[in-house]
Amino acid sequence: MKDITWIDELYSGSIPSNVEVNTNKNTVLITEYLNEPSLYANMKIKYWRVGVEVQIFYKLSGDDFQNHEIELAKLFNGDDWEIDTSRNRIKDPDTKQWTKVFYFSKILKVKEGI
């Protein structure tokens, strides 16, 4: 994600409790939403499906949302992730920030001997 310059803060798993909401920054939170066997052959797991939820919290002065979202989706797609769901943007009633949620998944081949 270092190649995406419009992201000011990036968190994995959760936003730490000591981090205050900052409506002057574009914040992205990535969490796991899927982690399961995907395909069996000869009674053995051959593939594993993993998925992440990507939440974007746009700064109040933000714009160009569509191009930011396309750039992010292309980054994931370039690493063999598929877009499972792209939710519509909503405006947070408390912070007034626009937010966006994507769900991406990919299939991993299970290594022999594991």
N, CA, C and O atoms as a MOPAC input file, in Angstrom:
PM7 MOZYME 1SCF
protein

 N      0.82100 1    -1.20200 1     0.00000 1
 C      0.00000 1     0.00000 1     0.00000 1
 C      0.86400 1     1.26400 1     0.00000 1
 O      0.35000 1     2.37700 1    -0.11300 1
 N      2.16400 1     1.07900 1     0.12600 1
 C      3.04100 1     2.24400 1     0.15900 1
 C      3.00700 1     3.03700 1    -1.14100 1
 O      3.37000 1     4.21300 1    -1.15800 1
 N      2.57000 1     2.40000 1    -2.23700 1
 C      2.50000 1     3.08000 1    -3.52600 1
 C      1.27800 1     3.98400 1    -3.65100 1
 O      1.18900 1     4.78300 1    -4.58400 1
 N      0.35200 1     3.86400 1    -2.73300 1
 C     -0.86100 1     4.68200 1    -2.78800 1
 C     -0.67000 1     5.87700 1    -1.85400 1
 O     -0.75400 1     5.75300 1    -0.63200 1
 N     -0.41300 1     7.02000 1    -2.45400 1
 C     -0.02000 1     8.19700 1    -1.67800 1
 C     -1.17800 1     8.88200 1    -0.95600 1
 O     -0.94200 1     9.65700 1    -0.02900 1
 N     -2.42000 1     8.61700 1    -1.35300 1
 C     -3.54600 1     9.30400 1    -0.71300 1
 C     -3.91800 1     8.68500 1     0.63200 1
 O     -4.70000 1     9.27300 1     1.37800 1
 N     -3.37400 1     7.51000 1     0.95900 1
 C     -3.65000 1     6.88800 1     2.26000 1
 C     -2.71500 1     7.49600 1     3.29900 1
 O     -1.49400 1     7.39700 1     3.18100 1
 N     -3.29500 1     8.12500 1     4.31500 1
 C     -2.50100 1     8.75600 1     5.36900 1
 C     -2.19700 1     7.79500 1     6.51300 1
 O     -1.09900 1     7.81800 1     7.06900 1
 N     -3.16300 1     6.95400 1     6.86400 1
 C     -2.99200 1     5.99400 1     7.95800 1
 C     -3.51200 1     4.63800 1     7.49700 1
 O     -4.56300 1     4.54700 1     6.86400 1
 N     -2.75700 1     3.57600 1     7.82400 1
 C     -3.13400 1     2.22000 1     7.44200 1
 C     -3.01900 1     1.32500 1     8.66500 1
 O     -1.98300 1     1.30200 1     9.33100 1
 N     -4.08700 1     0.58700 1     8.96100 1
 C     -4.10800 1    -0.30900 1    10.12000 1
 C     -4.54700 1    -1.69600 1     9.68500 1
 O     -5.32700 1    -1.85500 1     8.74600 1
 N     -4.03400 1    -2.68600 1    10.38200 1
 C     -4.38200 1    -4.07500 1    10.12500 1
 C     -4.96900 1    -4.67500 1    11.39200 1
 O     -4.39300 1    -4.52900 1    12.47000 1
 N     -6.10100 1    -5.34300 1    11.27700 1
 C     -6.73700 1    -5.98500 1    12.43600 1
 C     -7.71900 1    -5.07600 1    13.14100 1
 O     -8.91300 1    -5.36900 1    13.20200 1
 N     -7.22100 1    -3.97500 1    13.67300 1
 C     -8.08300 1    -2.99500 1    14.34300 1
 C     -7.32700 1    -1.68000 1    14.46500 1
 O     -6.09900 1    -1.63500 1    14.38400 1
 N     -8.08100 1    -0.63000 1    14.65900 1
 C     -7.45800 1     0.66600 1    14.92800 1
 C     -7.16600 1     0.69900 1    16.42000 1
 O     -8.07700 1     0.51000 1    17.22600 1
 N     -5.90800 1     0.93600 1    16.80900 1
 C     -5.56500 1     0.93100 1    18.23500 1
 C     -6.44000 1     1.89700 1    19.03600 1
 O     -6.81000 1     2.96600 1    18.55100 1
 N     -6.75900 1     1.50700 1    20.25500 1
 C     -7.65300 1     2.31400 1    21.09800 1
 C     -7.06500 1     3.68000 1    21.43600 1
 O     -7.80900 1     4.60900 1    21.75100 1
 N     -5.74700 1     3.81400 1    21.37500 1
 C     -5.13300 1     5.10100 1    21.70600 1
 C     -5.09400 1     6.06100 1    20.51500 1
 O     -4.64100 1     7.19800 1    20.65200 1
 N     -5.56200 1     5.61400 1    19.35700 1
 C     -5.60300 1     6.46900 1    18.16900 1
 C     -6.93400 1     7.20800 1    18.14700 1
 O     -8.00000 1     6.59300 1    18.16400 1
 N     -6.85800 1     8.52900 1    18.10800 1
 C     -8.07100 1     9.34500 1    18.06700 1
 C     -8.57400 1     9.46400 1    16.62800 1
 O     -7.78800 1     9.44600 1    15.68100 1
 N     -9.87000 1     9.58500 1    16.48100 1
 C    -10.46400 1     9.78700 1    15.15900 1
 C     -9.92500 1    11.09400 1    14.59900 1
 O     -9.99500 1    12.13500 1    15.25400 1
 N     -9.39000 1    11.03600 1    13.39400 1
 C     -8.84400 1    12.22500 1    12.75800 1
 C     -9.52500 1    12.38600 1    11.40000 1
 O     -9.22400 1    11.65800 1    10.45400 1
 N    -10.42800 1    13.33000 1    11.31600 1
 C    -11.19200 1    13.53300 1    10.08500 1
 C    -10.40000 1    14.30900 1     9.02900 1
 O    -10.92800 1    14.61800 1     7.96100 1
 N     -9.14500 1    14.62000 1     9.32500 1
 C     -8.28100 1    15.31000 1     8.36800 1
 C     -7.34200 1    14.34900 1     7.64700 1
 O     -6.44500 1    14.77600 1     6.92000 1
 N     -7.55300 1    13.05000 1     7.85300 1
 C     -6.69700 1    12.04500 1     7.22500 1
 C     -7.55000 1    10.96500 1     6.57200 1
 O     -8.64600 1    10.65000 1     7.03700 1
 N     -7.02700 1    10.40700 1     5.48800 1
 C     -7.63000 1     9.22700 1     4.87100 1
 C     -7.07900 1     8.00700 1     5.59700 1
 O     -5.87300 1     7.76100 1     5.59000 1
 N     -7.96300 1     7.25400 1     6.21700 1
 C     -7.56200 1     6.09600 1     7.01100 1
 C     -8.11600 1     4.83000 1     6.37400 1
 O     -9.26300 1     4.79400 1     5.93000 1
 N     -7.28100 1     3.78500 1     6.33500 1
 C     -7.69500 1     2.49100 1     5.79600 1
 C     -7.46900 1     1.43000 1     6.86400 1
 O     -6.40300 1     1.36200 1     7.47500 1
 N     -8.48700 1     0.60300 1     7.07900 1
 C     -8.42300 1    -0.50800 1     8.03000 1
 C     -8.64300 1    -1.80400 1     7.25800 1
 O     -9.63400 1    -1.95400 1     6.54300 1
 N     -7.69900 1    -2.74800 1     7.41400 1
 C     -7.79900 1    -4.04900 1     6.74900 1
 C     -7.96400 1    -5.12800 1     7.80900 1
 O     -7.14400 1    -5.24700 1     8.72000 1
 N     -9.03700 1    -5.91800 1     7.68200 1
 C     -9.29200 1    -7.00900 1     8.62200 1
 C     -9.60400 1    -8.29000 1     7.85100 1
 O    -10.05300 1    -8.25200 1     6.70500 1
 N     -9.35700 1    -9.41200 1     8.50000 1
 C     -9.67100 1   -10.70600 1     7.88800 1
 C    -11.17400 1   -10.94200 1     7.96300 1
 O    -11.80500 1   -10.66800 1     8.98300 1
 N    -11.74100 1   -11.45300 1     6.87400 1
 C    -13.15300 1   -11.83900 1     6.94000 1
 C    -13.37500 1   -13.26900 1     6.45800 1
 O    -14.47400 1   -13.80500 1     6.59700 1
 N    -12.35400 1   -13.88200 1     5.90000 1
 C    -12.51100 1   -15.21300 1     5.33600 1
 C    -11.19300 1   -15.95700 1     5.45800 1
 O    -10.13300 1   -15.40400 1     5.16600 1
 N    -11.25900 1   -17.22100 1     5.89400 1
 C    -10.05900 1   -18.04100 1     6.01900 1
 C    -10.52600 1   -19.48700 1     6.12600 1
 O    -10.80800 1   -19.97700 1     7.22000 1
 N    -10.60700 1   -20.17800 1     4.96700 1
 C    -11.21600 1   -21.50900 1     4.97500 1
 C    -10.68800 1   -22.37800 1     3.84000 1
 O    -10.19300 1   -21.86900 1     2.83500 1
 N    -10.80000 1   -23.71600 1     4.01200 1
 C    -10.42700 1   -24.60600 1     2.91400 1
 C    -11.32900 1   -24.33700 1     1.71200 1
 O    -12.49800 1   -23.98100 1     1.85800 1
 N    -10.75900 1   -24.51400 1     0.52400 1
 C    -11.51700 1   -24.17500 1    -0.66700 1
 C    -11.76200 1   -25.35400 1    -1.59700 1
 O    -12.84500 1   -25.46900 1    -2.17100 1
 N    -10.79300 1   -26.21500 1    -1.75400 1
 C    -10.94700 1   -27.30600 1    -2.70400 1
 C    -10.21500 1   -28.53400 1    -2.18800 1
 O     -9.08100 1   -28.45400 1    -1.71500 1
 N    -10.88500 1   -29.66200 1    -2.29100 1
 C    -10.30200 1   -30.93500 1    -1.86700 1
 C    -10.06200 1   -31.80700 1    -3.09000 1
 O    -10.77900 1   -31.71200 1    -4.08700 1
 N     -9.04500 1   -32.65900 1    -3.00200 1
 C     -8.80100 1   -33.68600 1    -4.01300 1
 C     -8.19700 1   -34.88300 1    -3.28700 1
 O     -7.26200 1   -34.73300 1    -2.50000 1
 N     -8.72700 1   -36.05300 1    -3.55100 1
 C     -8.25800 1   -37.27000 1    -2.87600 1
 C     -8.28700 1   -37.11600 1    -1.35800 1
 O     -7.37800 1   -37.55400 1    -0.65300 1
 N     -9.35100 1   -36.48600 1    -0.87500 1
 C     -9.56100 1   -36.29800 1     0.56600 1
 C     -8.50700 1   -35.40100 1     1.22000 1
 O     -8.32700 1   -35.45000 1     2.43700 1
 N     -7.82100 1   -34.59500 1     0.43700 1
 C     -6.81100 1   -33.67400 1     0.96400 1
 C     -7.15600 1   -32.25900 1     0.53100 1
 O     -7.66400 1   -32.03300 1    -0.56700 1
 N     -6.87000 1   -31.31000 1     1.41800 1
 C     -7.09300 1   -29.89800 1     1.09400 1
 C     -6.03200 1   -29.47200 1     0.08500 1
 O     -4.83500 1   -29.63200 1     0.32600 1
 N     -6.47100 1   -28.93800 1    -1.02500 1
 C     -5.54300 1   -28.49300 1    -2.07100 1
 C     -5.42900 1   -26.96800 1    -2.14400 1
 O     -4.38200 1   -26.42800 1    -2.50000 1
 N     -6.52700 1   -26.28600 1    -1.79900 1
 C     -6.52700 1   -24.82300 1    -1.87500 1
 C     -7.18800 1   -24.23800 1    -0.63700 1
 O     -8.03300 1   -24.87300 1    -0.00400 1
 N     -6.78700 1   -23.01500 1    -0.30300 1
 C     -7.31600 1   -22.30500 1     0.85100 1
 C     -7.78000 1   -20.94000 1     0.36800 1
 O     -7.07700 1   -20.27100 1    -0.38900 1
 N     -8.95000 1   -20.53300 1     0.80100 1
 C     -9.49800 1   -19.23000 1     0.40200 1
 C     -9.35600 1   -18.25600 1     1.56100 1
 O     -9.79100 1   -18.53400 1     2.67800 1
 N     -8.74400 1   -17.11600 1     1.28300 1
 C     -8.57900 1   -16.07100 1     2.29000 1
 C     -9.25600 1   -14.80100 1     1.78600 1
 O     -9.35800 1   -14.57000 1     0.58100 1
 N     -9.71300 1   -13.99300 1     2.72100 1
 C    -10.37700 1   -12.75800 1     2.33900 1
 C    -10.14100 1   -11.65500 1     3.34300 1
 O     -9.96100 1   -11.90200 1     4.53600 1
 N    -10.14600 1   -10.43700 1     2.84300 1
 C     -9.98200 1    -9.27000 1     3.70300 1
 C    -11.10300 1    -8.27000 1     3.45400 1
 O    -11.61900 1    -8.13500 1     2.34400 1
 N    -11.45700 1    -7.58400 1     4.52000 1
 C    -12.36700 1    -6.44500 1     4.42900 1
 C    -11.49800 1    -5.20000 1     4.47200 1
 O    -10.65300 1    -5.06200 1     5.35700 1
 N    -11.69600 1    -4.30000 1     3.53000 1
 C    -10.93600 1    -3.05100 1     3.47800 1
 C    -11.91900 1    -1.90500 1     3.67600 1
 O    -12.79400 1    -1.66600 1     2.84400 1
 N    -11.75800 1    -1.19600 1     4.79900 1
 C    -12.62000 1    -0.05200 1     5.10400 1
 C    -11.83000 1     1.23100 1     4.87100 1
 O    -10.71800 1     1.38700 1     5.37700 1
 N    -12.40700 1     2.13800 1     4.11100 1
 C    -11.78400 1     3.42900 1     3.84400 1
 C    -12.59100 1     4.49900 1     4.56300 1
 O    -13.81400 1     4.55700 1     4.43300 1
 N    -11.90400 1     5.34000 1     5.32000 1
 C    -12.51200 1     6.49000 1     5.99100 1
 C    -11.87300 1     7.73200 1     5.37000 1
 O    -10.71900 1     8.05400 1     5.65100 1
 N    -12.63500 1     8.42000 1     4.52800 1
 C    -12.09100 1     9.57800 1     3.82300 1
 C    -12.06300 1    10.81300 1     4.71400 1
 O    -12.95200 1    11.02500 1     5.54000 1
 N    -11.02100 1    11.62400 1     4.52800 1
 C    -10.96000 1    12.88800 1     5.26100 1
 C    -12.08400 1    13.80100 1     4.78800 1
 O    -12.58000 1    13.66500 1     3.67000 1
 N    -12.47800 1    14.73000 1     5.65000 1
 C    -13.61700 1    15.60200 1     5.34700 1
 C    -13.40900 1    16.42400 1     4.08500 1
 O    -14.35900 1    16.68600 1     3.34600 1
 N    -12.17900 1    16.82900 1     3.83900 1
 C    -11.90200 1    17.63700 1     2.64700 1
 C    -11.57900 1    16.77000 1     1.43600 1
 O    -11.09100 1    17.26800 1     0.42200 1
 N    -11.85100 1    15.48000 1     1.54300 1
 C    -11.50400 1    14.54300 1     0.47600 1
 C    -12.34300 1    14.71500 1    -0.77500 1
 O    -13.47100 1    15.20700 1    -0.74200 1
 N    -11.75200 1    14.29300 1    -1.87100 1
 C    -12.45600 1    14.25700 1    -3.14200 1
 C    -11.82100 1    13.16000 1    -3.99300 1
 O    -10.92200 1    12.45700 1    -3.53100 1
 N    -12.27300 1    13.01500 1    -5.20200 1
 C    -11.71600 1    12.02700 1    -6.12600 1
 C    -11.88200 1    10.59700 1    -5.60500 1
 O    -11.04000 1     9.73300 1    -5.85600 1
 N    -12.96500 1    10.36200 1    -4.88400 1
 C    -13.19900 1     9.04400 1    -4.28300 1
 C    -13.13400 1     7.92100 1    -5.31300 1
 O    -12.49600 1     6.89300 1    -5.08800 1
 N    -13.79600 1     8.12900 1    -6.43600 1
 C    -13.88100 1     7.06800 1    -7.44200 1
 C    -12.50000 1     6.62600 1    -7.91000 1
 O    -12.22400 1     5.42900 1    -7.98200 1
 N    -11.63400 1     7.58100 1    -8.22600 1
 C    -10.29400 1     7.22700 1    -8.69300 1
 C     -9.46900 1     6.56700 1    -7.59700 1
 O     -8.67400 1     5.67000 1    -7.87700 1
 N     -9.64800 1     7.00000 1    -6.35400 1
 C     -8.94500 1     6.35100 1    -5.23700 1
 C     -9.37200 1     4.89000 1    -5.12800 1
 O     -8.53800 1     4.00300 1    -4.94700 1
 N    -10.65500 1     4.65300 1    -5.23800 1
 C    -11.18500 1     3.29200 1    -5.09800 1
 C    -10.75000 1     2.40000 1    -6.25600 1
 O    -10.45300 1     1.22100 1    -6.06000 1
 N    -10.71500 1     2.95600 1    -7.44700 1
 C    -10.23300 1     2.19200 1    -8.60300 1
 C     -8.76000 1     1.84400 1    -8.42100 1
 O     -8.34800 1     0.71700 1    -8.69900 1
 N     -7.97500 1     2.79600 1    -7.96000 1
 C     -6.54800 1     2.55900 1    -7.72400 1
 C     -6.33700 1     1.44600 1    -6.69600 1
 O     -5.49700 1     0.56800 1    -6.88900 1
 N     -7.09600 1     1.48600 1    -5.61200 1
 C     -6.98700 1     0.46200 1    -4.57200 1
 C     -7.40500 1    -0.91000 1    -5.10700 1
 O     -6.72400 1    -1.90500 1    -4.86000 1
 N     -8.50900 1    -0.96400 1    -5.83100 1
 C     -8.98400 1    -2.23000 1    -6.39700 1
 C     -7.96800 1    -2.80300 1    -7.38400 1
 O     -7.73800 1    -4.01200 1    -7.39900 1
 N     -7.36400 1    -1.95600 1    -8.20200 1
 C     -6.35300 1    -2.42000 1    -9.14900 1
 C     -5.12400 1    -2.97000 1    -8.43000 1
 O     -4.51600 1    -3.93600 1    -8.89100 1
 N     -4.75900 1    -2.36500 1    -7.31500 1
 C     -3.61900 1    -2.85200 1    -6.53800 1
 C     -3.87700 1    -4.27300 1    -6.04500 1
 O     -3.02300 1    -5.14800 1    -6.19100 1
 N     -5.04200 1    -4.50100 1    -5.46800 1
 C     -5.39400 1    -5.84200 1    -4.99600 1
 C     -5.50300 1    -6.81400 1    -6.17000 1
 O     -4.98500 1    -7.92900 1    -6.10900 1
 N     -6.17600 1    -6.38700 1    -7.23600 1
 C     -6.35900 1    -7.24400 1    -8.40200 1
 C     -5.01900 1    -7.63800 1    -9.02700 1
 O     -4.87500 1    -8.75000 1    -9.53500 1
 N     -4.05300 1    -6.74100 1    -8.99100 1
 C     -2.72700 1    -7.02800 1    -9.52400 1
 C     -1.97900 1    -8.08900 1    -8.73800 1
 O     -1.00200 1    -8.65700 1    -9.22500 1
 N     -2.44000 1    -8.35800 1    -7.51800 1
 C     -1.83900 1    -9.40100 1    -6.67800 1
 C     -2.78500 1   -10.60300 1    -6.57100 1
 O     -2.76000 1   -11.33700 1    -5.58400 1
 N     -3.60900 1   -10.78900 1    -7.58800 1
 C     -4.51700 1   -11.94200 1    -7.71500 1
 C     -5.67800 1   -11.96000 1    -6.72800 1
 O     -6.25000 1   -13.02300 1    -6.48600 1
 N     -6.03800 1   -10.83200 1    -6.15700 1
 C     -7.22800 1   -10.74300 1    -5.31900 1
 C     -8.41600 1   -10.43800 1    -6.21400 1
 O     -8.29100 1    -9.69200 1    -7.18500 1
 N     -9.56400 1   -11.01000 1    -5.89200 1
 C    -10.80800 1   -10.70800 1    -6.59300 1
 C    -11.68100 1    -9.83600 1    -5.70200 1
 O    -11.64500 1    -9.95400 1    -4.47700 1
 N    -12.45500 1    -8.97300 1    -6.31600 1
 C    -13.40700 1    -8.17200 1    -5.54900 1
 C    -14.65800 1    -9.01700 1    -5.34200 1
 O    -15.36200 1    -9.33500 1    -6.30100 1
 N    -14.93200 1    -9.37900 1    -4.09800 1
 C    -16.15800 1   -10.11500 1    -3.77700 1
 C    -17.33700 1    -9.16100 1    -3.68700 1
 O    -18.41800 1    -9.43100 1    -4.21000 1
 N    -17.10700 1    -8.04200 1    -3.01400 1
 C    -18.16600 1    -7.05300 1    -2.81800 1
 C    -17.55100 1    -5.66400 1    -2.75800 1
 O    -16.47300 1    -5.47000 1    -2.19500 1
 N    -18.24200 1    -4.71300 1    -3.33800 1
 C    -17.88200 1    -3.30500 1    -3.24100 1
 C    -19.14200 1    -2.57400 1    -2.78600 1
 O    -20.05800 1    -2.34500 1    -3.57600 1
 N    -19.17600 1    -2.21600 1    -1.52200 1
 C    -20.36500 1    -1.55200 1    -0.96400 1
 C    -20.39700 1    -0.08000 1    -1.38800 1
 O    -19.36300 1     0.52300 1    -1.67600 1
 N    -21.59200 1     0.47100 1    -1.41800 1
 C    -21.71100 1     1.88500 1    -1.75700 1
 C    -21.13900 1     2.74500 1    -0.63300 1
 O    -21.09800 1     2.33500 1     0.52800 1
 N    -20.70400 1     3.93200 1    -1.00100 1
 C    -20.19700 1     4.87600 1     0.00500 1
 C    -21.34700 1     5.33000 1     0.89600 1
 O    -22.47400 1     5.52700 1     0.44100 1
 N    -21.02900 1     5.48800 1     2.17600 1
 C    -22.01000 1     6.05900 1     3.10400 1
 C    -21.33200 1     7.15500 1     3.90800 1
 O    -20.11200 1     7.15800 1     4.07800 1
 N    -22.13300 1     8.07400 1     4.39400 1
 C    -21.60300 1     9.17700 1     5.19500 1
 C    -21.86300 1     8.88100 1     6.66200 1
 O    -23.00400 1     8.66800 1     7.07000 1
 N    -20.79900 1     8.87000 1     7.44800 1
 C    -20.92000 1     8.61400 1     8.88100 1
 C    -21.69500 1     9.76700 1     9.52100 1
 O    -21.31100 1    10.92600 1     9.36000 1
 N    -22.77400 1     9.47200 1    10.24200 1
 C    -23.59300 1    10.54400 1    10.81600 1
 C    -22.88900 1    11.32700 1    11.92500 1
 O    -23.24200 1    12.47500 1    12.19400 1
 N    -21.90200 1    10.71400 1    12.56300 1
 C    -21.19700 1    11.39900 1    13.65300 1
 C    -20.02400 1    12.23200 1    13.15100 1
 O    -19.91700 1    13.41700 1    13.46900 1
 N    -19.14100 1    11.60900 1    12.36200 1
 C    -17.93300 1    12.31300 1    11.91500 1
 C    -18.13700 1    13.06500 1    10.60700 1
 O    -17.33000 1    13.92600 1    10.25600 1
 N    -19.20800 1    12.74900 1     9.88300 1
 C    -19.51100 1    13.32700 1     8.56200 1
 C    -18.52300 1    12.87400 1     7.47800 1
 O    -18.50500 1    13.43400 1     6.38100 1
 N    -17.70700 1    11.86400 1     7.78400 1
 C    -16.77600 1    11.32500 1     6.79800 1
 C    -17.49000 1    10.35700 1     5.86500 1
 O    -18.38600 1     9.62000 1     6.27900 1
 N    -17.08400 1    10.36900 1     4.60600 1
 C    -17.52700 1     9.34100 1     3.67600 1
 C    -16.71400 1     8.09000 1     3.93400 1
 O    -15.50800 1     8.16200 1     4.17200 1
 N    -17.37300 1     6.94000 1     3.88800 1
 C    -16.69100 1     5.66700 1     4.09500 1
 C    -17.02800 1     4.72300 1     2.94500 1
 O    -18.05800 1     4.85800 1     2.28400 1
 N    -16.14600 1     3.77900 1     2.72900 1
 C    -16.31500 1     2.79400 1     1.65500 1
 C    -15.77900 1     1.46600 1     2.15900 1
 O    -14.79100 1     1.43100 1     2.89300 1
 N    -16.42700 1     0.36600 1     1.76900 1
 C    -15.97900 1    -0.96500 1     2.17800 1
 C    -15.87200 1    -1.87200 1     0.95500 1
 O    -16.78600 1    -1.95600 1     0.13500 1
 N    -14.73200 1    -2.54200 1     0.86200 1
 C    -14.49900 1    -3.58000 1    -0.13800 1
 C    -14.28500 1    -4.90500 1     0.57500 1
 O    -13.80400 1    -4.94100 1     1.70800 1
 N    -14.64500 1    -5.98700 1    -0.09300 1
 C    -14.28100 1    -7.33600 1     0.34400 1
 C    -13.51400 1    -7.98300 1    -0.80500 1
 O    -14.02800 1    -8.11100 1    -1.91600 1
 N    -12.27500 1    -8.38800 1    -0.52200 1
 C    -11.41900 1    -9.03800 1    -1.50700 1
 C    -11.11400 1   -10.45400 1    -1.04600 1
 O    -11.03200 1   -10.71700 1     0.15400 1
 N    -10.94600 1   -11.37100 1    -1.99900 1
 C    -10.53100 1   -12.73100 1    -1.63600 1
 C     -9.58300 1   -13.27300 1    -2.69400 1
 O     -9.52900 1   -12.79100 1    -3.82500 1
 N     -8.83900 1   -14.29300 1    -2.28300 1
 C     -7.95800 1   -14.98300 1    -3.21500 1
 C     -7.81800 1   -16.42700 1    -2.78600 1
 O     -8.05400 1   -16.77400 1    -1.62900 1
 N     -7.43200 1   -17.25900 1    -3.72700 1
 C     -7.24200 1   -18.68600 1    -3.48900 1
 C     -5.74100 1   -18.95700 1    -3.40800 1
 O     -4.97800 1   -18.56200 1    -4.28900 1
 N     -5.33300 1   -19.63400 1    -2.34100 1
 C     -3.93300 1   -20.00700 1    -2.16400 1
 C     -3.79000 1   -21.50900 1    -2.33800 1
 O     -4.60900 1   -22.27800 1    -1.83500 1
 N     -2.76400 1   -21.92200 1    -3.04200 1
 C     -2.49700 1   -23.35400 1    -3.18800 1
 C     -1.78200 1   -23.83500 1    -1.93000 1
 O     -0.80300 1   -23.23100 1    -1.49400 1
 N     -2.27700 1   -24.92100 1    -1.35400 1
 C     -1.68100 1   -25.47800 1    -0.14200 1
 C     -0.41300 1   -26.22800 1    -0.53600 1
 O     -0.42400 1   -27.04700 1    -1.45500 1
 N      0.67400 1   -25.94200 1     0.16600 1
 C      1.94100 1   -26.61600 1    -0.11400 1
 C      1.87200 1   -28.07100 1     0.32300 1
 O      1.25700 1   -28.40100 1     1.33700 1
 N      2.49900 1   -28.92000 1    -0.44300 1
 C      2.56600 1   -30.34000 1    -0.09000 1
 C      3.36600 1   -30.50700 1     1.19600 1
 O      4.33300 1   -29.78300 1     1.43400 1
 N      2.96100 1   -31.45500 1     2.01100 1
 C      3.69800 1   -31.75300 1     3.23100 1
 C      3.27700 1   -30.93900 1     4.43500 1
 O      3.83200 1   -31.11400 1     5.52000 1
 N      2.31600 1   -30.05800 1     4.27100 1
 C      1.84400 1   -29.26300 1     5.41500 1
 C      0.71700 1   -30.00600 1     6.08300 1
 O      0.16200 1   -29.52600 1     7.07200 1

